[in-house]
Amino acid sequence: MDLSEYPSLGRLARMNAQLLAHNQTVATVVDGQLDDVERLLRAATDGNWDALLRLSEELAEQPHDRADNTVVRSARKVRDALRRDPSGGKASEPLSELLAACRVAKQRRISCG
């Protein structure tokens, strides 16, 4: 059997180490997003719309290569709704969408983790 087309064990070990490092980076980003969402939920429950706006702005500005795009898109909707209506009257639907996106991201994290 010719093994020349297959990576060596040493190369496989390096590739495995790279995969682990990338997985840890993704996990850190997702965990950070989920922490932000927990703060968002507390702010919404308390009716603290200023904090909700600030947190949604932080989530919305995450670099695309380091964030779940659905979470970022949903955070932008929350941010935009609060910019249009600082009383929070228009933010409930986008906030529900954001929380749903975060649940999906968390489930993906658990199944991949």
Backbone as ProteinMPNN parsed JSONL, in Angstrom:
{"seq_chain_A": "MDLSEYPSLGRLARMNAQLLAHNQTVATVVDGQLDDVERLLRAATDGNWDALLRLSEELAEQPHDRADNTVVRSARKVRDALRRDPSGGKASEPLSELLAACRVAKQRRISCG", "coords_chain_A": {"N_chain_A": [[0.843, -1.175, 0.0], [0.646, 2.145, -0.926], [1.588, 4.904, 0.825], [2.149, 7.511, 0.278], [0.384, 9.54, -0.453], [-0.936, 10.196, 1.826], [-1.014, 12.13, 4.832], [1.789, 12.388, 7.062], [2.238, 10.985, 10.369], [3.317, 12.892, 12.078], [2.636, 15.258, 10.742], [-0.128, 15.042, 10.843], [-0.496, 15.306, 13.598], [0.313, 17.989, 13.971], [-1.668, 19.247, 12.433], [-3.904, 18.503, 13.902], [-3.384, 19.87, 16.289], [-3.579, 22.51, 15.364], [-6.276, 22.551, 14.625], [-7.455, 22.2, 17.129], [-6.632, 24.596, 18.367], [-7.979, 26.477, 16.762], [-10.617, 25.716, 17.285], [-10.778, 26.345, 20.006], [-10.531, 29.109, 19.847], [-12.895, 29.811, 18.476], [-14.749, 28.869, 20.354], [-14.227, 30.614, 22.491], [-15.048, 33.065, 21.385], [-17.791, 32.578, 20.908], [-18.645, 32.003, 23.532], [-18.135, 34.49, 24.674], [-19.976, 36.054, 23.257], [-22.335, 34.882, 24.2], [-22.183, 35.563, 26.898], [-22.478, 38.334, 26.653], [-25.075, 38.365, 25.698], [-26.47, 37.369, 27.867], [-26.16, 39.533, 29.596], [-27.555, 41.364, 28.052], [-30.146, 40.296, 28.215], [-30.656, 40.569, 30.971], [-30.579, 43.372, 31.116], [-32.759, 44.022, 29.487], [-34.832, 42.833, 30.926], [-34.754, 44.391, 33.21], [-35.511, 46.743, 32.116], [-33.585, 48.503, 31.296], [-32.764, 50.373, 28.977], [-30.689, 51.892, 27.95], [-28.374, 50.435, 28.632], [-28.978, 48.128, 27.216], [-28.896, 49.082, 24.587], [-26.159, 49.802, 24.431], [-24.899, 47.285, 24.819], [-25.95, 45.83, 22.656], [-24.83, 47.27, 20.585], [-22.121, 46.64, 20.951], [-22.132, 43.854, 20.413], [-23.022, 43.942, 17.768], [-20.916, 45.077, 16.413], [-18.881, 43.233, 16.2], [-16.134, 41.664, 14.577], [-16.612, 40.08, 11.403], [-15.24, 37.702, 10.889], [-14.863, 36.656, 13.368], [-17.203, 36.089, 14.605], [-20.564, 34.853, 15.038], [-22.574, 35.159, 12.328], [-25.398, 35.36, 12.252], [-26.061, 36.059, 14.855], [-24.788, 38.536, 15.022], [-26.155, 39.978, 13.008], [-28.748, 40.0, 14.126], [-28.257, 41.401, 16.491], [-27.646, 43.872, 15.422], [-30.168, 44.613, 14.51], [-31.524, 44.938, 16.94], [-30.017, 47.028, 18.013], [-30.527, 49.035, 16.058], [-33.304, 49.325, 16.341], [-33.457, 50.332, 18.938], [-32.09, 52.707, 18.606], [-33.862, 54.077, 17.003], [-36.117, 54.174, 18.642], [-35.672, 54.956, 21.704], [-37.066, 54.244, 24.011], [-37.541, 51.578, 24.007], [-39.738, 50.394, 22.918], [-39.872, 49.307, 20.337], [-38.086, 47.264, 20.346], [-38.592, 44.669, 21.227], [-39.307, 42.518, 19.472], [-36.974, 42.258, 17.721], [-35.167, 41.658, 19.794], [-36.081, 39.194, 20.732], [-35.526, 37.698, 18.448], [-32.733, 37.887, 18.459], [-32.095, 36.506, 20.823], [-32.999, 33.955, 20.124], [-31.234, 33.396, 18.005], [-28.877, 33.257, 19.436], [-29.364, 31.049, 21.045], [-29.327, 29.037, 19.103], [-26.655, 29.29, 18.248], [-25.386, 28.56, 20.596], [-26.219, 25.899, 20.835], [-24.987, 24.81, 18.564], [-22.365, 25.175, 19.342], [-22.229, 23.443, 21.535], [-22.706, 20.978, 20.289], [-20.527, 20.838, 18.62], [-18.438, 21.188, 20.284]], "CA_chain_A": [[0.0, 0.0, 0.0], [1.428, 3.374, -1.05], [1.107, 5.898, 1.79], [2.694, 8.825, -0.055], [-0.682, 10.535, -0.567], [-1.494, 10.448, 3.138], [-0.094, 12.894, 5.675], [2.538, 11.632, 8.065], [1.694, 11.125, 11.719], [3.763, 14.188, 12.587], [1.81, 16.303, 10.115], [-1.471, 14.907, 11.419], [-0.45, 15.866, 14.95], [0.318, 19.454, 13.828], [-2.992, 19.643, 11.965], [-4.802, 18.332, 15.039], [-3.109, 20.981, 17.204], [-4.156, 23.712, 14.747], [-7.724, 22.426, 14.739], [-7.778, 22.457, 18.53], [-6.463, 26.034, 18.614], [-9.087, 27.179, 16.103], [-11.835, 25.393, 18.024], [-10.758, 27.124, 21.239], [-10.806, 30.497, 19.478], [-14.34, 29.897, 18.197], [-15.451, 28.691, 21.624], [-14.063, 31.849, 23.251], [-15.898, 34.088, 20.768], [-19.201, 32.24, 21.168], [-18.886, 32.202, 24.96], [-18.202, 35.938, 24.89], [-21.269, 36.511, 22.755], [-23.389, 34.418, 25.093], [-22.104, 36.408, 28.093], [-23.091, 39.607, 26.285], [-26.52, 38.161, 25.578], [-26.991, 37.279, 29.236], [-26.259, 40.918, 30.071], [-28.664, 41.959, 27.299], [-31.398, 39.803, 28.776], [-30.838, 41.242, 32.264], [-30.892, 44.784, 30.86], [-34.137, 44.084, 28.977], [-35.724, 42.494, 32.045], [-34.759, 45.55, 34.109], [-35.93, 47.936, 31.385], [-32.43, 49.388, 31.169], [-32.617, 50.466, 27.523], [-29.358, 52.422, 27.638], [-27.445, 49.3, 28.687], [-29.342, 47.246, 26.111], [-28.348, 49.692, 23.378], [-24.699, 49.695, 24.482], [-24.521, 45.885, 24.626], [-26.262, 45.416, 21.281], [-23.805, 47.896, 19.736], [-20.894, 45.836, 21.071], [-22.329, 42.608, 19.665], [-23.197, 44.257, 16.345], [-19.659, 45.522, 15.826], [-17.864, 42.186, 16.191], [-15.639, 41.344, 13.23], [-17.31, 38.953, 10.79], [-14.466, 36.463, 10.968], [-14.786, 36.196, 14.76], [-18.531, 36.088, 15.201], [-21.666, 34.181, 14.366], [-23.221, 36.213, 11.533], [-26.805, 35.503, 12.618], [-26.086, 36.804, 16.112], [-24.408, 39.922, 14.716], [-27.288, 40.596, 12.292], [-29.836, 40.22, 15.08], [-27.825, 42.476, 17.395], [-27.8, 45.131, 14.672], [-31.605, 44.954, 14.504], [-31.834, 45.463, 18.277], [-29.359, 48.341, 18.078], [-31.25, 49.985, 15.215], [-34.626, 49.572, 16.947], [-33.272, 51.212, 20.098], [-31.704, 54.043, 18.133], [-35.086, 54.735, 16.517], [-37.037, 54.368, 19.763], [-34.903, 54.668, 22.92], [-37.915, 53.735, 25.098], [-37.566, 50.124, 23.928], [-41.008, 49.924, 22.386], [-39.698, 48.574, 19.075], [-36.956, 46.341, 20.477], [-38.932, 43.341, 21.741], [-39.225, 41.493, 18.418], [-35.567, 41.981, 17.406], [-34.509, 41.044, 20.943], [-36.465, 37.777, 20.683], [-34.753, 37.112, 17.347], [-31.352, 37.786, 18.918], [-32.005, 35.422, 21.802], [-33.135, 32.699, 19.375], [-29.971, 33.189, 17.281], [-27.872, 32.86, 20.414], [-29.646, 29.659, 21.429], [-28.824, 28.191, 18.009], [-25.191, 29.331, 18.315], [-24.967, 27.782, 21.762], [-26.414, 24.485, 20.509], [-23.908, 24.448, 17.645], [-21.144, 25.13, 20.156], [-22.285, 22.222, 22.345], [-22.595, 19.806, 19.429], [-19.185, 20.825, 18.015], [-17.447, 21.355, 21.332]], "C_chain_A": [[0.893, 1.245, 0.0], [0.835, 4.437, -0.127], [1.554, 7.314, 1.452], [1.62, 9.902, -0.16], [-1.261, 10.932, 0.784], [-0.506, 11.236, 3.986], [0.591, 11.992, 6.7], [1.883, 11.836, 9.434], [2.092, 12.461, 12.342], [2.926, 15.33, 12.035], [0.384, 16.248, 10.648], [-1.526, 15.505, 12.822], [-0.467, 17.397, 14.905], [-1.059, 19.957, 13.389], [-4.021, 19.534, 13.091], [-4.626, 19.475, 16.04], [-3.691, 22.284, 16.662], [-5.672, 23.697, 14.875], [-8.181, 22.713, 16.159], [-7.689, 23.942, 18.845], [-7.605, 26.83, 17.99], [-10.397, 26.93, 16.84], [-11.91, 26.201, 19.316], [-11.036, 28.602, 20.969], [-12.292, 30.704, 19.232], [-15.13, 29.798, 19.496], [-15.382, 29.961, 22.469], [-14.969, 32.95, 22.709], [-17.357, 33.824, 21.088], [-19.526, 32.443, 22.643], [-18.986, 33.684, 25.292], [-19.516, 36.513, 24.408], [-22.378, 36.119, 23.719], [-23.373, 35.188, 26.411], [-22.756, 37.758, 27.827], [-24.606, 39.478, 26.216], [-27.156, 38.015, 26.955], [-27.15, 38.682, 29.827], [-27.386, 41.658, 29.359], [-29.998, 41.569, 27.914], [-31.685, 40.464, 30.123], [-31.24, 42.703, 32.068], [-32.329, 44.926, 30.364], [-35.137, 43.803, 30.085], [-35.854, 43.673, 33.002], [-35.283, 46.817, 33.437], [-34.821, 48.954, 31.233], [-32.07, 49.496, 29.683], [-31.273, 51.041, 27.109], [-28.319, 51.298, 27.635], [-27.712, 48.335, 27.533], [-28.794, 47.778, 24.791], [-26.831, 49.52, 23.331], [-24.243, 48.249, 24.209], [-24.821, 45.399, 23.213], [-25.28, 46.051, 20.298], [-22.511, 47.094, 19.777], [-21.004, 44.539, 20.278], [-22.376, 42.869, 18.163], [-21.887, 44.612, 15.661], [-18.568, 44.454, 15.82], [-17.421, 41.906, 14.766], [-16.301, 40.075, 12.697], [-16.547, 37.639, 10.922], [-14.392, 35.905, 12.383], [-16.155, 36.036, 15.399], [-19.51, 35.269, 14.379], [-22.48, 35.263, 13.642], [-24.681, 36.423, 11.899], [-26.944, 36.308, 13.905], [-25.787, 38.278, 15.841], [-25.546, 40.645, 13.996], [-28.433, 40.928, 13.235], [-29.497, 41.343, 16.053], [-27.949, 43.832, 16.707], [-29.253, 45.575, 14.632], [-32.031, 45.528, 15.853], [-31.269, 46.87, 18.413], [-30.147, 49.384, 17.292], [-32.618, 50.324, 15.786], [-34.501, 50.519, 18.132], [-32.811, 52.605, 19.701], [-32.925, 54.811, 17.632], [-36.04, 55.075, 17.656], [-36.332, 53.992, 21.059], [-35.74, 54.144, 24.09], [-38.021, 52.216, 25.078], [-38.819, 49.544, 23.334], [-40.891, 49.076, 21.132], [-38.651, 47.464, 19.18], [-37.358, 44.913, 20.843], [-38.832, 42.249, 20.677], [-37.771, 41.221, 18.004], [-34.814, 41.317, 18.561], [-34.84, 39.552, 21.005], [-35.687, 37.047, 19.6], [-33.292, 36.904, 17.757], [-31.181, 36.629, 19.901], [-32.125, 34.062, 21.116], [-31.844, 32.381, 18.623], [-28.874, 32.723, 18.23], [-28.099, 31.435, 20.909], [-29.102, 28.702, 20.38], [-27.298, 28.138, 18.044], [-24.687, 28.494, 19.474], [-25.118, 26.288, 21.483], [-25.336, 23.991, 19.553], [-22.607, 24.28, 18.405], [-21.1, 23.826, 20.955], [-22.071, 20.997, 21.454], [-21.213, 19.705, 18.78], [-18.092, 20.775, 19.075], [-16.88, 20.107, 21.842]], "O_chain_A": [[1.789, 1.372, 0.834], [-0.322, 4.823, -0.3], [1.361, 8.227, 2.255], [1.925, 11.08, 0.03], [-2.005, 11.909, 0.873], [0.704, 11.038, 3.876], [0.043, 10.98, 7.137], [1.078, 12.748, 9.622], [1.301, 13.084, 13.049], [2.553, 16.251, 12.761], [-0.239, 17.285, 10.877], [-2.513, 16.146, 13.183], [-1.165, 18.035, 15.693], [-1.557, 20.959, 13.902], [-4.906, 20.381, 13.213], [-5.607, 19.988, 16.577], [-4.24, 23.079, 17.426], [-6.281, 24.717, 15.197], [-9.184, 23.396, 16.366], [-8.565, 24.492, 19.512], [-8.138, 27.75, 18.611], [-11.201, 27.848, 16.998], [-12.98, 26.687, 19.684], [-11.696, 29.269, 21.765], [-12.879, 31.666, 19.727], [-16.074, 30.558, 19.711], [-16.37, 30.342, 23.096], [-15.588, 33.684, 23.479], [-18.082, 34.732, 21.493], [-20.575, 32.999, 22.972], [-19.824, 34.089, 26.098], [-20.107, 37.365, 25.072], [-23.257, 36.925, 24.023], [-24.43, 35.443, 26.987], [-23.497, 38.272, 28.666], [-25.332, 40.382, 26.631], [-28.269, 38.492, 27.177], [-28.152, 38.98, 30.477], [-28.087, 42.472, 29.962], [-30.873, 42.413, 28.11], [-32.816, 40.87, 30.391], [-32.122, 43.212, 32.759], [-33.039, 45.845, 30.772], [-36.173, 44.462, 30.173], [-36.931, 43.926, 33.542], [-35.478, 47.84, 34.093], [-35.087, 50.143, 31.058], [-31.182, 48.795, 29.198], [-30.766, 50.718, 26.035], [-27.483, 51.224, 26.734], [-26.777, 47.79, 26.945], [-28.285, 47.013, 23.973], [-26.283, 49.132, 22.299], [-23.301, 48.03, 23.447], [-24.039, 44.644, 22.635], [-24.934, 45.439, 19.288], [-21.875, 46.892, 18.743], [-20.079, 44.167, 19.556], [-21.827, 42.095, 17.379], [-21.766, 44.46, 14.445], [-17.429, 44.754, 15.463], [-18.24, 41.911, 13.847], [-16.523, 39.118, 13.439], [-17.157, 36.578, 11.052], [-13.905, 34.791, 12.58], [-16.253, 35.864, 16.614], [-19.308, 35.03, 13.189], [-23.011, 36.173, 14.278], [-25.163, 37.555, 11.862], [-27.841, 37.142, 14.028], [-26.46, 39.161, 16.372], [-25.867, 41.787, 14.326], [-29.02, 42.008, 13.156], [-30.362, 42.148, 16.4], [-28.315, 44.823, 17.339], [-29.545, 46.768, 14.709], [-32.803, 46.485, 15.911], [-31.952, 47.786, 18.871], [-30.407, 50.481, 17.788], [-33.049, 51.476, 15.726], [-35.335, 51.405, 18.313], [-33.112, 53.579, 20.391], [-33.023, 56.026, 17.805], [-36.689, 56.121, 17.646], [-36.383, 52.834, 21.475], [-35.179, 53.647, 25.066], [-38.535, 51.622, 26.026], [-38.959, 48.323, 23.251], [-41.733, 48.21, 20.893], [-38.365, 46.795, 18.188], [-36.517, 44.017, 20.771], [-38.323, 41.164, 20.956], [-37.369, 40.059, 17.94], [-33.921, 40.502, 18.329], [-33.966, 38.737, 21.3], [-35.241, 35.917, 19.8], [-32.691, 35.878, 17.442], [-30.22, 35.865, 19.806], [-31.427, 33.119, 21.488], [-31.406, 31.23, 18.602], [-28.041, 31.892, 17.867], [-27.145, 30.7, 21.163], [-28.492, 27.685, 20.71], [-26.71, 27.068, 17.887], [-23.679, 27.797, 19.353], [-24.249, 25.498, 21.85], [-24.827, 22.881, 19.709], [-21.838, 23.355, 18.143], [-20.055, 23.182, 21.039], [-21.337, 20.08, 21.824], [-20.775, 18.61, 18.426], [-16.962, 20.37, 18.799], [-16.03, 20.134, 22.732]]}, "name": "protein", "num_of_chains": 1, "seq": "MDLSEYPSLGRLARMNAQLLAHNQTVATVVDGQLDDVERLLRAATDGNWDALLRLSEELAEQPHDRADNTVVRSARKVRDALRRDPSGGKASEPLSELLAACRVAKQRRISCG"}
